[in-house]
Amino acid sequence: MFSNLTGWHSLIILAIVVLLFGSSKLPALARSLGQSTKILKTEMQSTTPAESGLDAPVAATPESPEPAPRL
């Protein structure tokens, strides 16, 4: 999808972002994005796979009865 983007495309996108948000709000936006990333990393490291349920064993379900043959 993004394989055709060149440096010019990136500059145009950056210019549009600056026009939309203004240059005064960009540092605050970058700071909040960095803080969010930092929080996400610490939460991912503090959560073990057993707590998240990724490696938890799957509960056995009772087997359903065989369906009746069609006549």
All heavy atoms as TSV, in Angstrom:
chain	resi	resn	atom	element	x	y	z
A	1	MET	N	N	0.827	-1.189	0.000
A	1	MET	CA	C	0.000	0.000	0.000
A	1	MET	C	C	0.870	1.251	0.000
A	1	MET	O	O	0.600	2.192	-0.718
A	1	MET	CB	C	-0.914	-0.029	1.208
A	1	MET	CG	C	-1.836	1.131	1.288
A	1	MET	SD	S	-2.965	0.903	2.666
A	1	MET	CE	C	-3.547	2.524	2.837
A	2	PHE	N	N	1.907	1.266	0.838
A	2	PHE	CA	C	2.760	2.444	0.933
A	2	PHE	C	C	4.061	2.267	0.163
A	2	PHE	O	O	5.000	3.033	0.347
A	2	PHE	CB	C	3.090	2.740	2.400
A	2	PHE	CG	C	1.872	3.095	3.212
A	2	PHE	CD1	C	1.400	2.242	4.177
A	2	PHE	CD2	C	1.213	4.288	2.998
A	2	PHE	CE1	C	0.285	2.555	4.932
A	2	PHE	CE2	C	0.096	4.621	3.735
A	2	PHE	CZ	C	-0.370	3.759	4.699
A	3	SER	N	N	4.149	1.293	-0.703
A	3	SER	CA	C	5.394	1.028	-1.403
A	3	SER	C	C	5.724	2.100	-2.440
A	3	SER	O	O	6.875	2.255	-2.820
A	3	SER	CB	C	5.334	-0.338	-2.075
A	3	SER	OG	O	4.291	-0.353	-3.030
A	4	ASN	N	N	4.746	2.852	-2.893
A	4	ASN	CA	C	4.976	3.866	-3.914
A	4	ASN	C	C	5.241	5.256	-3.341
A	4	ASN	O	O	5.351	6.215	-4.096
A	4	ASN	CB	C	3.786	3.931	-4.870
A	4	ASN	CG	C	3.648	2.671	-5.685
A	4	ASN	OD1	O	4.633	1.976	-5.948
A	4	ASN	ND2	N	2.436	2.349	-6.076
A	5	LEU	N	N	5.313	5.383	-2.010
A	5	LEU	CA	C	5.563	6.694	-1.414
A	5	LEU	C	C	7.031	7.065	-1.566
A	5	LEU	O	O	7.916	6.261	-1.305
A	5	LEU	CB	C	5.183	6.698	0.062
A	5	LEU	CG	C	3.691	6.641	0.375
A	5	LEU	CD1	C	3.485	6.628	1.868
A	5	LEU	CD2	C	2.962	7.801	-0.242
A	6	THR	N	N	7.263	8.283	-1.969
A	6	THR	CA	C	8.634	8.770	-2.107
A	6	THR	C	C	8.878	9.876	-1.086
A	6	THR	O	O	8.011	10.193	-0.272
A	6	THR	CB	C	8.859	9.330	-3.535
A	6	THR	OG1	O	7.988	10.450	-3.726
A	6	THR	CG2	C	8.588	8.277	-4.588
A	7	GLY	N	N	10.062	10.459	-1.128
A	7	GLY	CA	C	10.395	11.547	-0.223
A	7	GLY	C	C	9.492	12.757	-0.405
A	7	GLY	O	O	9.142	13.434	0.557
A	8	TRP	N	N	9.099	13.017	-1.647
A	8	TRP	CA	C	8.211	14.151	-1.916
A	8	TRP	C	C	6.843	13.945	-1.278
A	8	TRP	O	O	6.246	14.876	-0.754
A	8	TRP	CB	C	8.061	14.382	-3.417
A	8	TRP	CG	C	9.289	14.966	-4.028
A	8	TRP	CD1	C	10.163	14.344	-4.856
A	8	TRP	CD2	C	9.786	16.281	-3.821
A	8	TRP	NE1	N	11.184	15.190	-5.180
A	8	TRP	CE2	C	10.974	16.406	-4.562
A	8	TRP	CE3	C	9.350	17.388	-3.093
A	8	TRP	CZ2	C	11.725	17.566	-4.593
A	8	TRP	CZ3	C	10.105	18.541	-3.122
A	8	TRP	CH2	C	11.269	18.617	-3.869
A	9	HIS	N	N	6.364	12.714	-1.335
A	9	HIS	CA	C	5.078	12.427	-0.705
A	9	HIS	C	C	5.151	12.673	0.799
A	9	HIS	O	O	4.219	13.220	1.398
A	9	HIS	CB	C	4.656	10.982	-0.972
A	9	HIS	CG	C	4.324	10.710	-2.400
A	9	HIS	ND1	N	5.110	9.919	-3.204
A	9	HIS	CD2	C	3.294	11.126	-3.170
A	9	HIS	CE1	C	4.570	9.853	-4.399
A	9	HIS	NE2	N	3.472	10.586	-4.416
A	10	SER	N	N	6.249	12.246	1.414
A	10	SER	CA	C	6.418	12.445	2.855
A	10	SER	C	C	6.456	13.932	3.205
A	10	SER	O	O	5.875	14.351	4.204
A	10	SER	CB	C	7.703	11.777	3.336
A	10	SER	OG	O	7.669	10.403	3.071
A	11	LEU	N	N	7.122	14.723	2.385
A	11	LEU	CA	C	7.173	16.165	2.629
A	11	LEU	C	C	5.795	16.803	2.501
A	11	LEU	O	O	5.434	17.683	3.286
A	11	LEU	CB	C	8.153	16.833	1.664
A	11	LEU	CG	C	9.631	16.570	1.936
A	11	LEU	CD1	C	10.485	17.175	0.835
A	11	LEU	CD2	C	10.022	17.123	3.282
A	12	ILE	N	N	5.028	16.374	1.524
A	12	ILE	CA	C	3.682	16.917	1.344
A	12	ILE	C	C	2.802	16.543	2.535
A	12	ILE	O	O	2.058	17.386	3.056
A	12	ILE	CB	C	3.080	16.424	0.011
A	12	ILE	CG1	C	3.839	17.049	-1.161
A	12	ILE	CG2	C	1.597	16.747	-0.067
A	12	ILE	CD1	C	3.493	16.469	-2.513
A	13	ILE	N	N	2.888	15.294	2.995
A	13	ILE	CA	C	2.105	14.867	4.155
A	13	ILE	C	C	2.521	15.655	5.386
A	13	ILE	O	O	1.667	16.099	6.170
A	13	ILE	CB	C	2.256	13.347	4.370
A	13	ILE	CG1	C	1.579	12.603	3.230
A	13	ILE	CG2	C	1.695	12.923	5.718
A	13	ILE	CD1	C	1.829	11.113	3.214
A	14	LEU	N	N	3.813	15.859	5.576
A	14	LEU	CA	C	4.303	16.644	6.704
A	14	LEU	C	C	3.791	18.080	6.642
A	14	LEU	O	O	3.378	18.645	7.655
A	14	LEU	CB	C	5.831	16.620	6.747
A	14	LEU	CG	C	6.488	17.380	7.878
A	14	LEU	CD1	C	6.130	16.763	9.220
A	14	LEU	CD2	C	7.985	17.412	7.694
A	15	ALA	N	N	3.785	18.673	5.464
A	15	ALA	CA	C	3.290	20.038	5.308
A	15	ALA	C	C	1.795	20.126	5.643
A	15	ALA	O	O	1.354	21.083	6.292
A	15	ALA	CB	C	3.535	20.528	3.883
A	16	ILE	N	N	1.041	19.128	5.233
A	16	ILE	CA	C	-0.393	19.120	5.545
A	16	ILE	C	C	-0.616	19.002	7.048
A	16	ILE	O	O	-1.471	19.686	7.620
A	16	ILE	CB	C	-1.103	17.992	4.776
A	16	ILE	CG1	C	-1.111	18.308	3.280
A	16	ILE	CG2	C	-2.515	17.770	5.286
A	16	ILE	CD1	C	-1.590	17.182	2.401
A	17	VAL	N	N	0.181	18.148	7.718
A	17	VAL	CA	C	0.054	17.996	9.169
A	17	VAL	C	C	0.374	19.306	9.872
A	17	VAL	O	O	-0.315	19.710	10.810
A	17	VAL	CB	C	0.956	16.846	9.665
A	17	VAL	CG1	C	1.081	16.829	11.175
A	17	VAL	CG2	C	0.429	15.511	9.165
A	18	VAL	N	N	1.417	19.993	9.421
A	18	VAL	CA	C	1.785	21.281	10.026
A	18	VAL	C	C	0.679	22.298	9.813
A	18	VAL	O	O	0.345	23.072	10.720
A	18	VAL	CB	C	3.131	21.788	9.458
A	18	VAL	CG1	C	3.400	23.221	9.853
A	18	VAL	CG2	C	4.264	20.896	9.932
A	19	LEU	N	N	0.079	22.308	8.640
A	19	LEU	CA	C	-1.012	23.246	8.381
A	19	LEU	C	C	-2.244	22.943	9.230
A	19	LEU	O	O	-2.921	23.849	9.702
A	19	LEU	CB	C	-1.385	23.226	6.899
A	19	LEU	CG	C	-0.394	23.889	5.943
A	19	LEU	CD1	C	-0.834	23.663	4.499
A	19	LEU	CD2	C	-0.279	25.365	6.246
A	20	LEU	N	N	-2.532	21.666	9.425
A	20	LEU	CA	C	-3.714	21.294	10.195
A	20	LEU	C	C	-3.552	21.567	11.679
A	20	LEU	O	O	-4.448	22.093	12.321
A	20	LEU	CB	C	-4.053	19.819	9.979
A	20	LEU	CG	C	-4.645	19.446	8.632
A	20	LEU	CD1	C	-4.840	17.938	8.537
A	20	LEU	CD2	C	-5.972	20.149	8.416
A	21	PHE	N	N	-2.411	21.153	12.240
A	21	PHE	CA	C	-2.227	21.250	13.682
A	21	PHE	C	C	-1.504	22.512	14.123
A	21	PHE	O	O	-1.599	22.901	15.271
A	21	PHE	CB	C	-1.464	20.027	14.202
A	21	PHE	CG	C	-2.247	18.754	14.088
A	21	PHE	CD1	C	-1.929	17.822	13.118
A	21	PHE	CD2	C	-3.309	18.493	14.926
A	21	PHE	CE1	C	-2.638	16.652	13.003
A	21	PHE	CE2	C	-4.036	17.327	14.824
A	21	PHE	CZ	C	-3.698	16.409	13.848
A	22	GLY	N	N	-0.774	23.127	13.247
A	22	GLY	CA	C	0.000	24.300	13.619
A	22	GLY	C	C	1.325	23.884	14.240
A	22	GLY	O	O	1.435	22.862	14.904
A	23	SER	N	N	2.340	24.694	14.027
A	23	SER	CA	C	3.674	24.324	14.497
A	23	SER	C	C	3.783	24.371	16.020
A	23	SER	O	O	4.641	23.722	16.601
A	23	SER	CB	C	4.729	25.234	13.868
A	23	SER	OG	O	4.463	26.579	14.225
A	24	SER	N	N	2.922	25.112	16.684
A	24	SER	CA	C	3.004	25.203	18.145
A	24	SER	C	C	2.469	23.945	18.834
A	24	SER	O	O	2.883	23.619	19.941
A	24	SER	CB	C	2.237	26.422	18.638
A	24	SER	OG	O	0.871	26.300	18.306
A	25	LYS	N	N	1.567	23.235	18.193
A	25	LYS	CA	C	0.980	22.047	18.806
A	25	LYS	C	C	1.752	20.769	18.487
A	25	LYS	O	O	1.537	19.749	19.138
A	25	LYS	CB	C	-0.467	21.880	18.360
A	25	LYS	CG	C	-1.385	22.936	18.917
A	25	LYS	CD	C	-2.813	22.641	18.563
A	25	LYS	CE	C	-3.717	23.715	19.121
A	25	LYS	NZ	N	-5.118	23.462	18.829
A	26	LEU	N	N	2.635	20.789	17.509
A	26	LEU	CA	C	3.347	19.575	17.121
A	26	LEU	C	C	4.245	19.020	18.218
A	26	LEU	O	O	4.277	17.806	18.415
A	26	LEU	CB	C	4.134	19.807	15.833
A	26	LEU	CG	C	3.285	19.899	14.569
A	26	LEU	CD1	C	4.168	20.140	13.357
A	26	LEU	CD2	C	2.460	18.654	14.376
A	27	PRO	N	N	4.999	19.839	18.984
A	27	PRO	CA	C	5.805	19.251	20.067
A	27	PRO	C	C	4.958	18.561	21.130
A	27	PRO	O	O	5.314	17.490	21.626
A	27	PRO	CB	C	6.552	20.450	20.649
A	27	PRO	CG	C	6.614	21.428	19.547
A	27	PRO	CD	C	5.337	21.243	18.787
A	28	ALA	N	N	3.827	19.126	21.463
A	28	ALA	CA	C	2.945	18.499	22.445
A	28	ALA	C	C	2.368	17.202	21.900
A	28	ALA	O	O	2.233	16.215	22.631
A	28	ALA	CB	C	1.819	19.456	22.825
A	29	LEU	N	N	2.055	17.176	20.616
A	29	LEU	CA	C	1.543	15.969	19.986
A	29	LEU	C	C	2.602	14.872	19.993
A	29	LEU	O	O	2.306	13.719	20.329
A	29	LEU	CB	C	1.099	16.282	18.555
A	29	LEU	CG	C	0.517	15.144	17.733
A	29	LEU	CD1	C	-0.809	14.690	18.339
A	29	LEU	CD2	C	0.323	15.577	16.302
A	30	ALA	N	N	3.833	15.216	19.661
A	30	ALA	CA	C	4.926	14.245	19.672
A	30	ALA	C	C	5.211	13.754	21.085
A	30	ALA	O	O	5.477	12.565	21.296
A	30	ALA	CB	C	6.179	14.863	19.060
A	31	ARG	N	N	5.146	14.648	22.070
A	31	ARG	CA	C	5.389	14.278	23.461
A	31	ARG	C	C	4.331	13.293	23.949
A	31	ARG	O	O	4.645	12.274	24.575
A	31	ARG	CB	C	5.405	15.519	24.342
A	31	ARG	CG	C	5.846	15.280	25.755
A	31	ARG	CD	C	5.912	16.576	26.566
A	31	ARG	NE	N	6.683	17.627	25.896
A	31	ARG	CZ	C	6.156	18.770	25.439
A	31	ARG	NH1	N	4.872	19.028	25.597
A	31	ARG	NH2	N	6.912	19.659	24.839
A	32	SER	N	N	3.072	13.549	23.650
A	32	SER	CA	C	2.011	12.648	24.093
A	32	SER	C	C	2.095	11.303	23.389
A	32	SER	O	O	1.820	10.265	23.988
A	32	SER	CB	C	0.646	13.284	23.878
A	32	SER	OG	O	0.392	13.440	22.505
A	33	LEU	N	N	2.505	11.304	22.135
A	33	LEU	CA	C	2.682	10.046	21.417
A	33	LEU	C	C	3.819	9.243	22.034
A	33	LEU	O	O	3.714	8.028	22.205
A	33	LEU	CB	C	2.955	10.322	19.940
A	33	LEU	CG	C	3.114	9.108	19.039
A	33	LEU	CD1	C	1.818	8.311	19.001
A	33	LEU	CD2	C	3.514	9.538	17.648
A	34	GLY	N	N	4.908	9.909	22.398
A	34	GLY	CA	C	6.027	9.236	23.051
A	34	GLY	C	C	5.644	8.669	24.403
A	34	GLY	O	O	6.042	7.562	24.763
A	35	GLN	N	N	4.870	9.412	25.174
A	35	GLN	CA	C	4.424	8.923	26.480
A	35	GLN	C	C	3.504	7.718	26.318
A	35	GLN	O	O	3.597	6.755	27.083
A	35	GLN	CB	C	3.707	10.033	27.246
A	35	GLN	CG	C	4.629	11.117	27.752
A	35	GLN	CD	C	3.869	12.270	28.383
A	35	GLN	OE1	O	2.659	12.385	28.248
A	35	GLN	NE2	N	4.596	13.149	29.059
A	36	SER	N	N	2.648	7.750	25.343
A	36	SER	CA	C	1.746	6.620	25.098
A	36	SER	C	C	2.535	5.372	24.702
A	36	SER	O	O	2.229	4.264	25.154
A	36	SER	CB	C	0.745	6.953	23.997
A	36	SER	OG	O	-0.040	8.050	24.371
A	37	THR	N	N	3.547	5.553	23.872
A	37	THR	CA	C	4.386	4.436	23.467
A	37	THR	C	C	5.143	3.866	24.655
A	37	THR	O	O	5.251	2.648	24.806
A	37	THR	CB	C	5.374	4.890	22.375
A	37	THR	OG1	O	4.646	5.466	21.298
A	37	THR	CG2	C	6.200	3.734	21.860
A	38	LYS	N	N	5.647	4.743	25.520
A	38	LYS	CA	C	6.381	4.303	26.707
A	38	LYS	C	C	5.473	3.510	27.645
A	38	LYS	O	O	5.853	2.462	28.163
A	38	LYS	CB	C	6.950	5.527	27.424
A	38	LYS	CG	C	7.857	5.210	28.566
A	38	LYS	CD	C	8.434	6.491	29.151
A	38	LYS	CE	C	9.359	6.212	30.298
A	38	LYS	NZ	N	9.902	7.457	30.862
A	39	ILE	N	N	4.248	3.981	27.855
A	39	ILE	CA	C	3.292	3.281	28.706
A	39	ILE	C	C	2.954	1.918	28.107
A	39	ILE	O	O	2.896	0.910	28.825
A	39	ILE	CB	C	2.024	4.127	28.904
A	39	ILE	CG1	C	2.349	5.351	29.751
A	39	ILE	CG2	C	0.906	3.314	29.527
A	39	ILE	CD1	C	1.220	6.367	29.804
A	40	LEU	N	N	2.762	1.866	26.803
A	40	LEU	CA	C	2.440	0.601	26.146
A	40	LEU	C	C	3.576	-0.400	26.312
A	40	LEU	O	O	3.347	-1.573	26.614
A	40	LEU	CB	C	2.145	0.837	24.669
A	40	LEU	CG	C	1.839	-0.410	23.849
A	40	LEU	CD1	C	0.535	-1.047	24.307
A	40	LEU	CD2	C	1.777	-0.075	22.375
A	41	LYS	N	N	4.821	0.046	26.154
A	41	LYS	CA	C	5.967	-0.855	26.303
A	41	LYS	C	C	6.071	-1.392	27.713
A	41	LYS	O	O	6.319	-2.585	27.907
A	41	LYS	CB	C	7.259	-0.135	25.930
A	41	LYS	CG	C	7.455	0.040	24.451
A	41	LYS	CD	C	8.773	0.725	24.161
A	41	LYS	CE	C	8.983	0.932	22.683
A	41	LYS	NZ	N	10.260	1.626	22.408
A	42	THR	N	N	5.884	-0.534	28.728
A	42	THR	CA	C	5.982	-1.006	30.108
A	42	THR	C	C	4.860	-1.972	30.442
A	42	THR	O	O	5.073	-2.949	31.154
A	42	THR	CB	C	5.992	0.164	31.104
A	42	THR	OG1	O	4.814	0.952	30.909
A	42	THR	CG2	C	7.212	1.031	30.937
A	43	GLU	N	N	3.671	-1.735	29.923
A	43	GLU	CA	C	2.557	-2.643	30.173
A	43	GLU	C	C	2.783	-3.991	29.487
A	43	GLU	O	O	2.441	-5.032	30.038
A	43	GLU	CB	C	1.237	-2.037	29.696
A	43	GLU	CG	C	0.762	-0.885	30.540
A	43	GLU	CD	C	0.425	-1.303	31.959
A	43	GLU	OE1	O	-0.136	-2.399	32.150
A	43	GLU	OE2	O	0.733	-0.534	32.878
A	44	MET	N	N	3.344	-3.964	28.299
A	44	MET	CA	C	3.613	-5.216	27.590
A	44	MET	C	C	4.684	-6.028	28.306
A	44	MET	O	O	4.621	-7.251	28.340
A	44	MET	CB	C	4.042	-4.936	26.145
A	44	MET	CG	C	2.943	-4.371	25.279
A	44	MET	SD	S	1.567	-5.487	25.048
A	44	MET	CE	C	2.313	-6.702	24.007
A	45	GLN	N	N	5.685	-5.362	28.884
A	45	GLN	CA	C	6.748	-6.065	29.593
A	45	GLN	C	C	6.266	-6.579	30.935
A	45	GLN	O	O	6.704	-7.630	31.399
A	45	GLN	CB	C	7.957	-5.156	29.785
A	45	GLN	CG	C	8.671	-4.867	28.485
A	45	GLN	CD	C	9.772	-3.844	28.645
A	45	GLN	OE1	O	9.920	-3.253	29.712
A	45	GLN	NE2	N	10.532	-3.622	27.590
A	46	SER	N	N	5.375	-5.876	31.593
A	46	SER	CA	C	4.922	-6.290	32.917
A	46	SER	C	C	3.881	-7.400	32.858
A	46	SER	O	O	3.686	-8.117	33.824
A	46	SER	CB	C	4.347	-5.097	33.678
A	46	SER	OG	O	3.161	-4.648	33.077
A	47	THR	N	N	3.226	-7.567	31.728
A	47	THR	CA	C	2.209	-8.602	31.584
A	47	THR	C	C	2.870	-9.875	31.080
A	47	THR	O	O	3.481	-9.883	30.029
A	47	THR	CB	C	1.121	-8.172	30.583
A	47	THR	OG1	O	0.599	-6.920	30.996
A	47	THR	CG2	C	0.018	-9.189	30.499
A	48	THR	N	N	2.740	-10.949	31.839
A	48	THR	CA	C	3.289	-12.229	31.404
A	48	THR	C	C	2.282	-12.918	30.499
A	48	THR	O	O	1.085	-12.623	30.554
A	48	THR	CB	C	3.611	-13.122	32.610
A	48	THR	OG1	O	2.400	-13.369	33.312
A	48	THR	CG2	C	4.627	-12.469	33.524
A	49	PRO	N	N	2.724	-13.861	29.681
A	49	PRO	CA	C	1.779	-14.539	28.784
A	49	PRO	C	C	0.667	-15.261	29.530
A	49	PRO	O	O	-0.452	-15.333	29.064
A	49	PRO	CB	C	2.651	-15.523	28.018
A	49	PRO	CG	C	4.012	-14.939	28.068
A	49	PRO	CD	C	4.096	-14.218	29.389
A	50	ALA	N	N	0.950	-15.804	30.717
A	50	ALA	CA	C	-0.100	-16.503	31.463
A	50	ALA	C	C	-1.179	-15.532	31.922
A	50	ALA	O	O	-2.359	-15.861	31.949
A	50	ALA	CB	C	0.497	-17.216	32.664
A	51	GLU	N	N	-0.777	-14.303	32.284
A	51	GLU	CA	C	-1.758	-13.305	32.716
A	51	GLU	C	C	-2.622	-12.828	31.565
A	51	GLU	O	O	-3.786	-12.530	31.735
A	51	GLU	CB	C	-1.046	-12.108	33.351
A	51	GLU	CG	C	-0.394	-12.411	34.683
A	51	GLU	CD	C	0.413	-11.224	35.184
A	51	GLU	OE1	O	0.524	-10.218	34.454
A	51	GLU	OE2	O	0.939	-11.315	36.288
A	52	SER	N	N	-2.029	-12.760	30.394
A	52	SER	CA	C	-2.783	-12.248	29.257
A	52	SER	C	C	-3.666	-13.307	28.627
A	52	SER	O	O	-4.520	-12.999	27.812
A	52	SER	CB	C	-1.827	-11.687	28.205
A	52	SER	OG	O	-1.023	-12.730	27.687
A	53	GLY	N	N	-3.453	-14.570	28.991
A	53	GLY	CA	C	-4.284	-15.629	28.453
A	53	GLY	C	C	-3.813	-16.166	27.118
A	53	GLY	O	O	-4.505	-16.954	26.488
A	54	LEU	N	N	-2.618	-15.766	26.671
A	54	LEU	CA	C	-2.142	-16.216	25.377
A	54	LEU	C	C	-1.737	-17.682	25.403
A	54	LEU	O	O	-1.950	-18.405	24.449
A	54	LEU	CB	C	-0.959	-15.352	24.911
A	54	LEU	CG	C	-1.299	-13.897	24.625
A	54	LEU	CD1	C	-0.044	-13.127	24.287
A	54	LEU	CD2	C	-2.293	-13.799	23.495
A	55	ASP	N	N	-1.116	-18.127	26.493
A	55	ASP	CA	C	-0.657	-19.503	26.586
A	55	ASP	C	C	-1.527	-20.333	27.524
A	55	ASP	O	O	-1.127	-21.397	27.959
A	55	ASP	CB	C	0.796	-19.543	27.059
A	55	ASP	CG	C	1.748	-19.018	26.013
A	55	ASP	OD1	O	1.435	-19.089	24.821
A	55	ASP	OD2	O	2.814	-18.541	26.397
A	56	ALA	N	N	-2.670	-19.839	27.866
A	56	ALA	CA	C	-3.546	-20.549	28.775
A	56	ALA	C	C	-4.120	-21.772	28.070
A	56	ALA	O	O	-4.431	-21.727	26.887
A	56	ALA	CB	C	-4.681	-19.643	29.249
A	57	PRO	N	N	-4.259	-22.881	28.793
A	57	PRO	CA	C	-4.822	-24.070	28.151
A	57	PRO	C	C	-6.285	-23.853	27.796
A	57	PRO	O	O	-7.016	-23.153	28.478
A	57	PRO	CB	C	-4.668	-25.154	29.216
A	57	PRO	CG	C	-4.518	-24.423	30.505
A	57	PRO	CD	C	-3.896	-23.096	30.168
A	58	VAL	N	N	-6.673	-24.449	26.725
A	58	VAL	CA	C	-8.052	-24.327	26.257
A	58	VAL	C	C	-8.897	-25.335	27.019
A	58	VAL	O	O	-8.536	-26.503	27.141
A	58	VAL	CB	C	-8.128	-24.589	24.739
A	58	VAL	CG1	C	-9.563	-24.538	24.264
A	58	VAL	CG2	C	-7.260	-23.604	23.994
A	59	ALA	N	N	-10.007	-24.883	27.536
A	59	ALA	CA	C	-10.890	-25.769	28.293
A	59	ALA	C	C	-11.524	-26.779	27.358
A	59	ALA	O	O	-11.923	-26.459	26.238
A	59	ALA	CB	C	-11.961	-24.956	29.002
A	60	ALA	N	N	-11.590	-28.008	27.840
A	60	ALA	CA	C	-12.203	-29.063	27.041
A	60	ALA	C	C	-13.709	-28.866	27.028
A	60	ALA	O	O	-14.326	-28.581	28.039
A	60	ALA	CB	C	-11.857	-30.423	27.622
A	61	THR	N	N	-14.288	-29.013	25.873
A	61	THR	CA	C	-15.728	-28.872	25.745
A	61	THR	C	C	-16.337	-30.265	25.611
A	61	THR	O	O	-15.731	-31.155	25.007
A	61	THR	CB	C	-16.102	-28.039	24.517
A	61	THR	OG1	O	-15.537	-28.659	23.359
A	61	THR	CG2	C	-15.573	-26.628	24.640
A	62	PRO	N	N	-17.495	-30.466	26.173
A	62	PRO	CA	C	-18.120	-31.788	26.023
A	62	PRO	C	C	-18.456	-32.023	24.561
A	62	PRO	O	O	-18.858	-31.116	23.836
A	62	PRO	CB	C	-19.380	-31.698	26.878
A	62	PRO	CG	C	-19.611	-30.245	27.096
A	62	PRO	CD	C	-18.301	-29.564	26.947
A	63	GLU	N	N	-18.241	-33.248	24.160
A	63	GLU	CA	C	-18.505	-33.558	22.752
A	63	GLU	C	C	-20.004	-33.613	22.509
A	63	GLU	O	O	-20.777	-34.092	23.333
A	63	GLU	CB	C	-17.865	-34.883	22.384
A	63	GLU	CG	C	-16.361	-34.799	22.412
A	63	GLU	CD	C	-15.729	-36.016	21.767
A	63	GLU	OE1	O	-16.373	-36.633	20.896
A	63	GLU	OE2	O	-14.610	-36.332	22.138
A	64	SER	N	N	-20.392	-33.124	21.367
A	64	SER	CA	C	-21.810	-33.127	21.021
A	64	SER	C	C	-22.191	-34.511	20.529
A	64	SER	O	O	-21.368	-35.233	19.964
A	64	SER	CB	C	-22.086	-32.069	19.968
A	64	SER	OG	O	-21.349	-32.379	18.805
A	65	PRO	N	N	-23.452	-34.899	20.707
A	65	PRO	CA	C	-23.884	-36.224	20.234
A	65	PRO	C	C	-23.846	-36.265	18.711
A	65	PRO	O	O	-23.929	-35.237	18.034
A	65	PRO	CB	C	-25.303	-36.349	20.771
A	65	PRO	CG	C	-25.732	-34.969	21.088
A	65	PRO	CD	C	-24.503	-34.172	21.365
A	66	GLU	N	N	-23.710	-37.448	18.218
A	66	GLU	CA	C	-23.701	-37.644	16.769
A	66	GLU	C	C	-25.046	-37.214	16.199
A	66	GLU	O	O	-26.098	-37.522	16.783
A	66	GLU	CB	C	-23.455	-39.119	16.441
A	66	GLU	CG	C	-22.078	-39.605	16.822
A	66	GLU	CD	C	-21.045	-39.182	15.804
A	66	GLU	OE1	O	-21.390	-39.042	14.641
A	66	GLU	OE2	O	-19.891	-38.986	16.214
A	67	PRO	N	N	-25.071	-36.536	15.091
A	67	PRO	CA	C	-26.367	-36.173	14.492
A	67	PRO	C	C	-27.067	-37.423	13.962
A	67	PRO	O	O	-26.442	-38.379	13.556
A	67	PRO	CB	C	-25.991	-35.230	13.367
A	67	PRO	CG	C	-24.556	-35.449	13.094
A	67	PRO	CD	C	-23.956	-36.011	14.344
A	68	ALA	N	N	-28.375	-37.372	13.986
A	68	ALA	CA	C	-29.171	-38.499	13.513
A	68	ALA	C	C	-28.990	-38.627	12.013
A	68	ALA	O	O	-28.898	-37.614	11.289
A	68	ALA	CB	C	-30.630	-38.283	13.849
A	69	PRO	N	N	-28.900	-39.844	11.507
A	69	PRO	CA	C	-28.747	-40.009	10.059
A	69	PRO	C	C	-29.986	-39.548	9.309
A	69	PRO	O	O	-31.106	-39.694	9.780
A	69	PRO	CB	C	-28.521	-41.516	9.882
A	69	PRO	CG	C	-29.000	-42.141	11.137
A	69	PRO	CD	C	-28.923	-41.107	12.200
A	70	ARG	N	N	-29.770	-38.983	8.156
A	70	ARG	CA	C	-30.879	-38.513	7.330
A	70	ARG	C	C	-31.463	-39.665	6.539
A	70	ARG	O	O	-30.742	-40.484	6.004
A	70	ARG	CB	C	-30.420	-37.414	6.376
A	70	ARG	CG	C	-30.048	-36.159	7.093
A	70	ARG	CD	C	-29.754	-35.113	6.085
A	70	ARG	NE	N	-30.136	-33.818	6.643
A	70	ARG	CZ	C	-29.977	-32.705	6.031
A	70	ARG	NH1	N	-29.473	-32.686	4.811
A	70	ARG	NH2	N	-30.337	-31.578	6.583
A	71	LEU	N	N	-32.733	-39.665	6.462
A	71	LEU	CA	C	-33.417	-40.713	5.693
A	71	LEU	C	C	-33.939	-40.213	4.405
A	71	LEU	O	O	-34.251	-39.176	4.097
A	71	LEU	CB	C	-34.568	-41.308	6.500
A	71	LEU	CG	C	-34.134	-42.002	7.792
A	71	LEU	CD1	C	-35.383	-42.457	8.538
A	71	LEU	CD2	C	-33.254	-43.175	7.487
